[in-house]
Amino acid sequence: AYHHLGETDIATANTRKAYDLREHVSEKEKFYIEAHYHGFVTGNLEEERRIYELWVQTYPREELPAFNLASIYWSLGQFDKALAQYLQTLKAAPDRAENYQNLASVYMCLNRLEEAKATDDRAVSKGLSTADTHLNLYSIAFLKNDVAGMAQQVSWFAGQPGVEDRILEAEADTA
């Protein structure tokens, strides 16, 4: 968590220490430590991917390894593989808004706009939508030349401090 605060030296030192002591933890904790060590300390994305793949195989119902593996596949441009993992994260945690948003986004990358929209619509109907959900819906409407759909999403953002600027940026981009 330290690297999210910009304290990378502390994060690196703590991750190295955890890695050195990994033989004294549970199997799940060992997966977590080794994956983060390679992802954060060594930067070895292939080894991090390999560990997450093994973790997902070993614990197929867990959200975290599937989510992180999907993120790796996403960064490698392997959207079909990311899709499979994002479907697993949604199955494991169907009440997390981020899981719907990520699934819809990968559908968009695969040019599967109807499935992306259905996923975002499902998040909205469950009360799990976020600004990202509505940005996705705006983008889908744009790609389908659906002016009314775009306007509907713009109205969702209206008057919401902290997020209204995001739709203004999207409108500027589409213009």
N, CA, C and O of each residue as an XYZ file, in Angstrom:
700
protein
N       0.819     -1.186      0.000
C       0.000      0.000      0.000
C       0.867      1.256      0.000
O       0.413      2.318     -0.427
N       2.100      1.151      0.470
C       2.959      2.332      0.537
C       3.227      2.934     -0.843
O       3.338      4.152     -0.979
N       3.332      2.073     -1.877
C       3.665      2.621     -3.190
C       2.539      3.498     -3.723
O       2.779      4.337     -4.591
N       1.307      3.324     -3.220
C       0.213      4.198     -3.625
C       0.356      5.580     -2.983
O      -0.253      6.544     -3.446
N       1.144      5.677     -1.940
C       1.372      6.949     -1.261
C       2.658      7.613     -1.719
O       3.046      8.658     -1.197
N       3.321      7.001     -2.701
C       4.557      7.567     -3.203
C       5.763      7.207     -2.343
O       6.844      7.762     -2.540
N       5.601      6.305     -1.408
C       6.692      5.902     -0.524
C       7.277      4.587     -1.028
O       7.210      3.557     -0.356
N       7.849      4.648     -2.219
C       8.316      3.428     -2.868
C       9.496      2.779     -2.153
O       9.627      1.555     -2.193
N      10.350      3.550     -1.506
C      11.486      2.955     -0.798
C      11.001      2.078      0.358
O      11.516      0.980      0.567
N      10.016      2.563      1.101
C       9.457      1.785      2.214
C       8.761      0.549      1.672
O       8.926     -0.547      2.208
N       7.983      0.721      0.608
C       7.259     -0.406      0.012
C       8.231     -1.465     -0.485
O       8.014     -2.656     -0.263
N       9.287     -1.050     -1.148
C      10.278     -1.991     -1.666
C      10.942     -2.751     -0.533
O      11.087     -3.972     -0.602
N      11.347     -2.038      0.509
C      12.001     -2.682      1.650
C      11.062     -3.678      2.328
O      11.477     -4.791      2.654
N       9.812     -3.296      2.544
C       8.859     -4.189      3.198
C       8.529     -5.397      2.337
O       8.368     -6.504      2.849
N       8.428     -5.186      1.032
C       8.132     -6.296      0.124
C       9.305     -7.271      0.073
O       9.108     -8.486      0.052
N      10.519     -6.740      0.054
C      11.711     -7.623      0.083
C      11.755     -8.440      1.374
O      12.055     -9.634      1.355
N      11.455     -7.784      2.493
C      11.462     -8.480      3.778
C      10.408     -9.580      3.798
O      10.679    -10.694      4.245
N       9.215     -9.271      3.319
C       8.156    -10.284      3.254
C       8.581    -11.439      2.353
O       8.337    -12.603      2.673
N       9.214    -11.119      1.234
C       9.679    -12.152      0.309
C      10.711    -13.055      0.980
O      10.685    -14.272      0.800
N      11.610    -12.463      1.748
C      12.635    -13.248      2.459
C      12.017    -14.172      3.507
O      12.567    -15.232      3.806
N      10.885    -13.772      4.057
C      10.238    -14.545      5.125
C       9.061    -15.392      4.624
O       8.312    -15.934      5.437
N       8.888    -15.513      3.322
C       7.696    -16.137      2.752
C       7.527    -17.614      3.083
O       6.425    -18.148      2.957
N       8.578    -18.271      3.495
C       8.467    -19.698      3.832
C       7.696    -19.923      5.131
O       7.363    -21.060      5.465
N       7.412    -18.859      5.856
C       6.739    -18.966      7.160
C       5.262    -18.573      7.101
O       4.641    -18.351      8.140
N       4.695    -18.485      5.893
C       3.308    -18.044      5.756
C       2.480    -19.114      5.041
O       3.015    -20.110      4.553
N       1.168    -18.889      4.991
C       0.279    -19.828      4.308
C       0.532    -19.796      2.803
O       1.217    -18.910      2.291
N      -0.031    -20.770      2.113
C       0.141    -20.845      0.664
C      -0.444    -19.612     -0.028
O       0.176    -19.068     -0.942
N      -1.635    -19.164      0.398
C      -2.255    -17.977     -0.205
C      -1.381    -16.743      0.017
O      -1.184    -15.944     -0.898
N      -0.857    -16.591      1.241
C       0.001    -15.444      1.539
C       1.291    -15.497      0.723
O       1.822    -14.466      0.311
N       1.783    -16.704      0.498
C       3.003    -16.866     -0.292
C       2.763    -16.428     -1.736
O       3.597    -15.741     -2.327
N       1.627    -16.826     -2.300
C       1.284    -16.357     -3.644
C       1.263    -14.835     -3.682
O       1.841    -14.217     -4.576
N       0.592    -14.241     -2.705
C       0.452    -12.783     -2.647
C       1.826    -12.109     -2.581
O       2.107    -11.177     -3.334
N       2.661    -12.584     -1.689
C       3.985    -11.988     -1.492
C       4.846    -12.140     -2.754
O       5.469    -11.177     -3.201
N       4.878    -13.339     -3.318
C       5.714    -13.565     -4.499
C       5.241    -12.754     -5.702
O       6.058    -12.205     -6.441
N       3.937    -12.677     -5.899
C       3.413    -11.904     -7.023
C       3.763    -10.432     -6.868
O       4.213     -9.790     -7.817
N       3.555     -9.897     -5.667
C       3.865     -8.483     -5.439
C       5.376     -8.218     -5.507
O       5.800     -7.162     -5.976
N       6.165     -9.154     -5.050
C       7.617     -9.006     -5.128
C       8.049     -8.846     -6.585
O       8.817     -7.945     -6.923
N       7.542     -9.736     -7.440
C       7.965     -9.661     -8.845
C       7.322     -8.485     -9.565
O       7.937     -7.892    -10.451
N       6.113     -8.148     -9.202
C       5.452     -7.026     -9.846
C       6.008     -5.684     -9.420
O       6.105     -4.760    -10.228
N       6.374     -5.575     -8.150
C       6.775     -4.275     -7.617
C       8.286     -4.120     -7.449
O       8.836     -3.059     -7.745
N       8.953     -5.160     -6.980
C      10.388     -5.040     -6.688
C      11.242     -5.355     -7.912
O      12.088     -4.548     -8.298
N      11.030     -6.527     -8.530
C      11.891     -6.904     -9.661
C      11.370     -6.377    -10.992
O      12.135     -6.210    -11.942
N      10.055     -6.112    -11.059
C       9.471     -5.664    -12.324
C       9.359     -6.768    -13.352
O       9.165     -6.494    -14.536
N       9.477     -8.015    -12.919
C       9.407     -9.154    -13.828
C       7.940     -9.520    -14.059
O       7.368    -10.338    -13.339
N       7.353     -8.904    -15.066
C       5.937     -9.085    -15.364
C       5.605    -10.527    -15.739
O       4.537    -11.027    -15.386
N       6.504    -11.195    -16.446
C       6.256    -12.593    -16.830
C       6.200    -13.509    -15.605
O       5.359    -14.405    -15.537
N       7.089    -13.288    -14.646
C       7.068    -14.098    -13.431
C       5.841    -13.761    -12.591
O       5.225    -14.655    -12.011
N       5.484    -12.494    -12.523
C       4.272    -12.096    -11.809
C       3.043    -12.764    -12.446
O       2.178    -13.283    -11.741
N       2.977    -12.744    -13.779
C       1.877    -13.383    -14.496
C       1.822    -14.877    -14.189
O       0.751    -15.423    -13.922
N       2.973    -15.530    -14.228
C       3.041    -16.970    -13.963
C       2.509    -17.298    -12.563
O       1.776    -18.272    -12.387
N       2.875    -16.493    -11.584
C       2.424    -16.719    -10.202
C       0.919    -16.518    -10.096
O       0.231    -17.317     -9.462
N       0.404    -15.458    -10.712
C      -1.046    -15.242    -10.670
C      -1.798    -16.363    -11.376
O      -2.862    -16.777    -10.916
N      -1.259    -16.860    -12.488
C      -1.917    -17.975    -13.182
C      -1.988    -19.202    -12.279
O      -3.020    -19.869    -12.222
N      -0.909    -19.502    -11.580
C      -0.893    -20.632    -10.656
C      -1.848    -20.396     -9.487
O      -2.541    -21.315     -9.052
N      -1.882    -19.173     -8.985
C      -2.771    -18.813     -7.875
C      -4.234    -18.992     -8.296
O      -5.043    -19.535     -7.544
N      -4.561    -18.529     -9.507
C      -5.937    -18.670    -10.014
C      -6.288    -20.147    -10.196
O      -7.409    -20.559     -9.898
N      -5.338    -20.941    -10.683
C      -5.566    -22.390    -10.837
C      -5.804    -23.051     -9.488
O      -6.671    -23.915     -9.357
N      -5.035    -22.645     -8.492
C      -5.100    -23.252     -7.166
C      -6.347    -22.813     -6.405
O      -6.954    -23.615     -5.695
N      -6.731    -21.556     -6.546
C      -7.892    -20.984     -5.839
C      -8.815    -20.301     -6.853
O      -8.860    -19.073     -6.915
N      -9.550    -21.086     -7.645
C     -10.321    -20.525     -8.760
C     -11.495    -19.629     -8.364
O     -12.010    -18.898     -9.210
N     -11.928    -19.663     -7.112
C     -13.068    -18.838     -6.704
C     -12.660    -17.508     -6.084
O     -13.520    -16.725     -5.680
N     -11.364    -17.246     -6.004
C     -10.875    -16.026     -5.370
C     -10.861    -14.861     -6.347
O     -10.492    -15.005     -7.513
N     -11.268    -13.716     -5.847
C     -11.343    -12.517     -6.682
C      -9.972    -11.885     -6.930
O      -9.648    -11.557     -8.071
N      -9.175    -11.712     -5.897
C      -7.923    -10.951     -6.008
C      -6.975    -11.484     -7.078
O      -6.539    -10.708     -7.928
N      -6.636    -12.773     -7.075
C      -5.695    -13.211     -8.114
C      -6.281    -13.100     -9.520
O      -5.558    -12.780    -10.463
N      -7.580    -13.360     -9.673
C      -8.208    -13.230    -10.992
C      -8.176    -11.777    -11.446
O      -7.889    -11.486    -12.607
N      -8.473    -10.863    -10.519
C      -8.461     -9.430    -10.841
C      -7.056     -8.987    -11.269
O      -6.896     -8.321    -12.291
N      -6.053     -9.357    -10.488
C      -4.689     -8.934    -10.799
C      -4.168     -9.583    -12.075
O      -3.445     -8.949    -12.844
N      -4.532    -10.855    -12.307
C      -4.125    -11.519    -13.544
C      -4.794    -10.829    -14.738
O      -4.159    -10.619    -15.771
N      -6.067    -10.481    -14.595
C      -6.759     -9.754    -15.672
C      -6.046     -8.439    -15.977
O      -5.900     -8.064    -17.140
N      -5.605     -7.742    -14.936
C      -4.897     -6.471    -15.134
C      -3.587     -6.671    -15.895
O      -3.212     -5.844    -16.725
N      -2.901     -7.764    -15.608
C      -1.660     -8.067    -16.336
C      -1.981     -8.353    -17.800
O      -1.343     -7.803    -18.699
N      -2.974     -9.218    -18.039
C      -3.358     -9.518    -19.419
C      -3.758     -8.236    -20.152
O      -3.410     -8.039    -21.317
N      -4.496     -7.366    -19.453
C      -4.922     -6.089    -20.047
C      -3.692     -5.300    -20.489
O      -3.630     -4.809    -21.616
N      -2.711     -5.185    -19.585
C      -1.518     -4.388    -19.900
C      -0.715     -4.996    -21.045
O       0.018     -4.287    -21.734
N      -0.851     -6.302    -21.249
C      -0.165     -6.980    -22.349
C      -1.001     -6.959    -23.630
O      -0.556     -7.456    -24.665
N      -2.212     -6.386    -23.569
C      -3.089     -6.336    -24.733
C      -3.751     -7.659    -25.044
O      -4.254     -7.856    -26.149
N      -3.758     -8.579    -24.075
C      -4.382     -9.896    -24.250
C      -5.813     -9.840    -23.699
O      -6.116    -10.393    -22.642
N      -6.685     -9.149    -24.458
C      -8.017     -8.832    -23.955
C      -8.915    -10.062    -23.796
O      -9.754    -10.091    -22.896
N      -8.754    -11.078    -24.652
C      -9.550    -12.304    -24.485
C      -9.231    -12.981    -23.158
O     -10.128    -13.452    -22.458
N      -7.949    -13.024    -22.820
C      -7.549    -13.619    -21.534
C      -8.010    -12.746    -20.371
O      -8.441    -13.261    -19.339
N      -7.922    -11.429    -20.535
C      -8.403    -10.515    -19.492
C      -9.895    -10.706    -19.283
O     -10.371    -10.690    -18.148
N     -10.633    -10.886    -20.369
C     -12.084    -11.090    -20.276
C     -12.415    -12.284    -19.396
O     -13.277    -12.187    -18.523
N     -11.748    -13.397    -19.610
C     -12.018    -14.600    -18.810
C     -11.795    -14.331    -17.328
O     -12.563    -14.798    -16.487
N     -10.756    -13.587    -17.009
C     -10.463    -13.300    -15.608
C     -11.454    -12.295    -15.019
O     -11.874    -12.435    -13.870
N     -11.830    -11.278    -15.812
C     -12.811    -10.305    -15.308
C     -14.172    -10.958    -15.100
O     -14.902    -10.578    -14.185
N     -14.524    -11.932    -15.933
C     -15.762    -12.688    -15.696
C     -15.675    -13.424    -14.364
O     -16.660    -13.512    -13.630
N     -14.491    -13.952    -14.056
C     -14.291    -14.654    -12.779
C     -14.384    -13.676    -11.607
O     -14.963    -14.014    -10.574
N     -13.833    -12.489    -11.745
C     -13.896    -11.535    -10.628
C     -15.343    -11.131    -10.357
O     -15.740    -10.965     -9.203
N     -16.126    -10.975    -11.417
C     -17.530    -10.615    -11.224
C     -18.293    -11.754    -10.554
O     -19.150    -11.520     -9.702
N     -17.980    -12.972    -10.938
C     -18.620    -14.137    -10.311
C     -18.241    -14.230     -8.832
O     -19.077    -14.559     -7.990
N     -16.977    -13.937     -8.525
C     -16.497    -14.030     -7.142
C     -17.016    -12.893     -6.272
O     -17.239    -13.082     -5.077
N     -17.210    -11.717     -6.858
C     -17.646    -10.546     -6.086
C     -18.656     -9.743     -6.914
O     -18.310     -8.707     -7.482
N     -19.908    -10.222     -6.982
C     -20.902     -9.565     -7.827
C     -21.431     -8.237     -7.280
O     -22.239     -7.579     -7.936
N     -20.993     -7.845     -6.106
C     -21.455     -6.593     -5.516
C     -20.395     -5.499     -5.547
O     -20.549     -4.478     -4.877
N     -19.330     -5.691     -6.304
C     -18.285     -4.670     -6.436
C     -18.432     -3.948     -7.762
O     -18.344     -4.561     -8.826
N     -18.652     -2.663     -7.694
C     -18.855     -1.843     -8.893
C     -17.677     -1.954     -9.858
O     -17.867     -2.003    -11.073
N     -16.482     -1.993     -9.326
C     -15.276     -2.031    -10.164
C     -15.265     -3.262    -11.076
O     -14.752     -3.204    -12.194
N     -15.827     -4.367    -10.600
C     -15.832     -5.578    -11.416
C     -16.708     -5.416    -12.661
O     -16.360     -5.918    -13.730
N     -17.829     -4.727    -12.530
C     -18.674     -4.451    -13.691
C     -17.962     -3.500    -14.651
O     -17.969     -3.709    -15.864
N     -17.354     -2.465    -14.104
C     -16.697     -1.467    -14.934
C     -15.547     -2.085    -15.721
O     -15.393     -1.805    -16.910
N     -14.737     -2.922    -15.074
C     -13.613     -3.559    -15.773
C     -14.102     -4.516    -16.860
O     -13.549     -4.553    -17.959
N     -15.140     -5.286    -16.544
C     -15.685     -6.218    -17.530
C     -16.225     -5.449    -18.738
O     -15.956     -5.819    -19.881
N     -16.979     -4.387    -18.488
C     -17.510     -3.585    -19.590
C     -16.381     -2.979    -20.416
O     -16.466     -2.939    -21.643
N     -15.339     -2.513    -19.765
C     -14.210     -1.897    -20.476
C     -13.505     -2.900    -21.382
O     -13.135     -2.567    -22.508
N     -13.319     -4.128    -20.895
C     -12.639     -5.113    -21.740
C     -13.547     -5.535    -22.896
O     -13.058     -5.812    -23.991
N     -14.857     -5.587    -22.668
C     -15.774     -5.835    -23.783
C     -15.622     -4.735    -24.834
O     -15.643     -5.014    -26.033
N     -15.470     -3.488    -24.388
C     -15.290     -2.386    -25.336
C     -14.001     -2.574    -26.136
O     -13.986     -2.340    -27.345
N     -12.933     -2.989    -25.479
C     -11.659     -3.217    -26.177
C     -11.785     -4.320    -27.222
O     -11.075     -4.321    -28.227
N     -12.690     -5.253    -26.974
C     -12.921     -6.355    -27.906
C     -14.000     -6.004    -28.940
O     -14.415     -6.860    -29.722
N     -14.449     -4.752    -28.941
C     -15.491     -4.269    -29.842
C     -16.797     -5.057    -29.680
O     -17.516     -5.309    -30.647
N     -17.074     -5.428    -28.453
C     -18.319     -6.123    -28.121
C     -19.196     -5.136    -27.354
O     -19.419     -5.266    -26.151
N     -19.682     -4.143    -28.101
C     -20.354     -3.001    -27.488
C     -21.672     -3.376    -26.816
O     -22.006     -2.818    -25.771
N     -22.415     -4.297    -27.386
C     -23.697     -4.683    -26.775
C     -23.467     -5.320    -25.409
O     -24.201     -5.051    -24.458
N     -22.443     -6.169    -25.320
C     -22.133     -6.805    -24.039
C     -21.587     -5.789    -23.040
O     -21.862     -5.878    -21.844
N     -20.827     -4.840    -23.528
C     -20.317     -3.768    -22.653
C     -21.477     -2.969    -22.083
O     -21.527     -2.702    -20.883
N     -22.406     -2.590    -22.949
C     -23.548     -1.800    -22.501
C     -24.416     -2.602    -21.529
O     -24.868     -2.071    -20.515
N     -24.644     -3.860    -21.835
C     -25.454     -4.706    -20.947
C     -24.803     -4.830    -19.571
O     -25.495     -4.830    -18.552
N     -23.488     -4.934    -19.539
C     -22.764     -5.031    -18.271
C     -22.898     -3.737    -17.479
O     -23.182     -3.762    -16.282
N     -22.693     -2.610    -18.148
C     -22.845     -1.318    -17.466
C     -24.286     -1.093    -17.022
O     -24.529     -0.598    -15.921
N     -25.235     -1.454    -17.870
C     -26.647     -1.312    -17.500
C     -26.981     -2.158    -16.274
O     -27.761     -1.743    -15.416
N     -26.395     -3.331    -16.200
C     -26.622     -4.203    -15.033
C     -26.062     -3.553    -13.767
O     -26.682     -3.629    -12.706
N     -24.901     -2.920    -13.872
C     -24.328     -2.209    -12.716
C     -25.256     -1.084    -12.279
O     -25.499     -0.900    -11.086
N     -25.775     -0.333    -13.248
C     -26.695      0.767    -12.928
C     -27.934      0.219    -12.223
O     -28.365      0.770    -11.210
N     -28.508     -0.861    -12.752
C     -29.741     -1.414    -12.172
C     -29.522     -1.960    -10.766
O     -30.459     -2.012     -9.969
N     -28.295     -2.367    -10.457
C     -27.972     -2.883     -9.126
C     -27.529     -1.773     -8.168
O     -27.226     -2.043     -7.006
N     -27.491     -0.535     -8.648
C     -27.032      0.568     -7.820
C     -25.526      0.559     -7.612
O     -25.031      1.080     -6.613
N     -24.798     -0.030     -8.552
C     -23.344     -0.165     -8.435
C     -22.596      0.666     -9.472
O     -21.418      0.420     -9.732
N     -23.260      1.630    -10.055
C     -22.583      2.414    -11.081
C     -21.669      3.462    -10.443
O     -21.895      3.930     -9.327
N     -20.652      3.799    -11.187
C     -19.686      4.825    -10.792
C     -19.556      5.805    -11.947
O     -20.176      5.625    -12.995
N     -18.763      6.824    -11.757
C     -18.488      7.750    -12.852
C     -17.891      6.995    -14.042
O     -18.200      7.309    -15.191
N     -17.042      6.006    -13.772
C     -16.445      5.221    -14.855
C     -17.511      4.456    -15.639
O     -17.423      4.343    -16.862
N     -18.519      3.930    -14.935
C     -19.620      3.236    -15.607
C     -20.287      4.172    -16.605
O     -20.533      3.804    -17.754
N     -20.574      5.383    -16.151
C     -21.277      6.335    -17.008
C     -20.379      6.895    -18.114
O     -20.867      7.264    -19.183
N     -19.074      6.960    -17.862
C     -18.155      7.324    -18.950
C     -18.137      6.229    -20.010
O     -18.109      6.518    -21.207
N     -18.152      4.970    -19.568
C     -18.243      3.861    -20.527
C     -19.514      3.975    -21.355
O     -19.479      3.851    -22.580
N     -20.642      4.214    -20.680
C     -21.916      4.323    -21.390
C     -21.900      5.491    -22.374
O     -22.462      5.394    -23.465
N     -21.264      6.583    -21.993
C     -21.117      7.725    -22.903
C     -20.295      7.303    -24.129
O     -20.667      7.602    -25.264
N     -19.189      6.613    -23.894
C     -18.322      6.178    -24.998
C     -19.051      5.212    -25.924
O     -18.931      5.309    -27.146
N     -19.800      4.289    -25.352
C     -20.561      3.335    -26.170
C     -21.580      4.083    -27.021
O     -21.730      3.806    -28.211
N     -22.281      5.037    -26.401
C     -23.259      5.827    -27.156
C     -22.561      6.586    -28.287
O     -23.082      6.663    -29.400
N     -21.386      7.144    -28.002
C     -20.632      7.847    -29.038
C     -20.287      6.908    -30.189
O     -20.484      7.248    -31.355
N     -19.771      5.725    -29.857
C     -19.363      4.768    -30.885
C     -20.546      4.277    -31.715
O     -20.376      3.863    -32.862
N     -21.745      4.323    -31.134
C     -22.958      3.899    -31.846
C     -23.694      5.086    -32.462
O     -24.798      4.940    -32.987
N     -23.066      6.271    -32.391
C     -23.675      7.500    -32.907
C     -25.052      7.750    -32.295
O     -25.987      8.169    -32.978
N     -25.153      7.485    -30.998
C     -26.398      7.628    -30.242
C     -26.348      8.943    -29.458
O     -25.933      8.966    -28.299
N     -26.769     10.024    -30.093
C     -26.699     11.353    -29.498
C     -27.547     11.430    -28.227
O     -27.125     12.035    -27.241
N     -28.726     10.828    -28.240
C     -29.598     10.842    -27.056
C     -28.934     10.094    -25.894
O     -29.010     10.536    -24.747
N     -28.293      8.978    -26.186
C     -27.593      8.222    -25.143
C     -26.444      9.010    -24.546
O     -26.200      8.952    -23.340
N     -25.736      9.749    -25.393
C     -24.649     10.588    -24.906
C     -25.201     11.668    -23.990
O     -24.649     11.923    -22.919
N     -26.301     12.310    -24.413
C     -26.911     13.372    -23.608
C     -27.394     12.840    -22.262
O     -27.298     13.527    -21.245
N     -27.914     11.616    -22.260
C     -28.375     11.002    -21.007
C     -27.219     10.866    -20.018
O     -27.385     11.120    -18.825
N     -26.061     10.469    -20.509
C     -24.905     10.316    -19.629
C     -24.368     11.667    -19.174
O     -23.938     11.812    -18.030
N     -24.392     12.648    -20.055
C     -23.966     13.999    -19.676
C     -24.843     14.505    -18.531
O     -24.341     15.121    -17.590
N     -26.136     14.250    -18.608
C     -27.042     14.720    -17.547
C     -26.774     14.008    -16.227
O     -26.989     14.586    -15.162
N     -26.308     12.761    -16.280
C     -25.983     12.042    -15.046
C     -24.875     12.771    -14.288
O     -24.894     12.812    -13.058
N     -23.918     13.343    -15.003
C     -22.769     14.009    -14.394
C     -23.071     15.419    -13.906
O     -22.344     15.956    -13.069
N     -24.128     16.018    -14.420
C     -24.409     17.439    -14.164
C     -24.488     17.740    -12.677
O     -25.218     17.091    -11.928
N     -23.719     18.742    -12.269
C     -23.767     19.225    -10.895
C     -23.098     18.335     -9.871
O     -23.298     18.526     -8.672
N     -22.313     17.375    -10.307
C     -21.622     16.484     -9.371
C     -20.161     16.925     -9.231
O     -19.325     16.610    -10.078
N     -19.866     17.651     -8.162
C     -18.475     18.090     -7.970
C     -17.531     16.880     -7.905
O     -17.855     15.843     -7.326
N     -16.379     17.048     -8.505
C     -15.368     15.994     -8.463
C     -15.458     15.014     -9.612
O     -14.498     14.289     -9.871
N     -16.590     14.968    -10.314
C     -16.694     14.071    -11.470
C     -17.220     14.769    -12.710
O     -17.030     14.281    -13.824
N     -17.879     15.905    -12.532
C     -18.465     16.603    -13.674
C     -17.405     16.956    -14.716
O     -17.685     16.951    -15.914
N     -16.185     17.264    -14.258
C     -15.114     17.612    -15.185
C     -14.750     16.451    -16.106
O     -14.256     16.667    -17.213
N     -14.991     15.220    -15.654
C     -14.636     14.057    -16.470
C     -15.519     13.961    -17.714
O     -15.043     13.606    -18.792
N     -16.800     14.275    -17.561
C     -17.683     14.221    -18.737
C     -17.405     15.404    -19.652
O     -17.535     15.287    -20.871
N     -17.023     16.547    -19.077
C     -16.655     17.686    -19.914
C     -15.443     17.337    -20.777
O     -15.382     17.711    -21.948
N     -14.497     16.631    -20.206
C     -13.330     16.179    -20.971
C     -13.754     15.223    -22.073
O     -13.286     15.333    -23.206
N     -14.651     14.269    -21.744
C     -15.125     13.320    -22.739
C     -15.862     14.019    -23.873
O     -15.705     13.665    -25.041
N     -16.670     15.017    -23.514
C     -17.378     15.778    -24.546
C     -16.399     16.524    -25.439
O     -16.585     16.580    -26.654
N     -15.375     17.087    -24.855
C     -14.358     17.796    -25.651
C     -13.654     16.811    -26.591
O     -13.411     17.125    -27.756
N     -13.333     15.631    -26.083
C     -12.676     14.618    -26.912
C     -13.562     14.196    -28.075
O     -13.089     14.068    -29.204
N     -14.840     13.979    -27.805
C     -15.724     13.524    -28.883
C     -16.018     14.624    -29.875
O     -16.282     14.347    -31.045
N     -15.979     15.872    -29.432
C     -16.195     16.993    -30.355
C     -15.024     17.073    -31.333
O     -15.002     17.947    -32.199
